[in-house]
Amino acid sequence: MVEIFKTNVTNKKTAARVLKELTARLPAYRFNFDLEDCDRILRVQSNCITIECGGITGIVKELNVEIFLWEDSFIEAR
């Protein structure tokens, strides 16, 4: 399962800080940024469990980063 979020992250330093915090607090998920995309997306993947979007957005917002769930982003992992 994959969820996609729009963010306002514009640089690698901020992306690394967000990824470090998310990975530490939610180790069951895999995270990555696409900063070249116009929406500076954060992808979250889980092979085993449902993705808790509220927890992810809460953690990211604690870091003073804007984040929004991309509507219709649910994708089944293969």
PyMOL commands that set and color helices and strands:
alter all, ss='L'
color gray80, all
select helices_A, chain A and resi 12-25+53-62
alter helices_A, ss='H'
color red, helices_A
select strands_A, chain A and resi 2-7+30-34+41-45+67-69
alter strands_A, ss='S'
color yellow, strands_A
deselect
rebuild
show_as cartoon
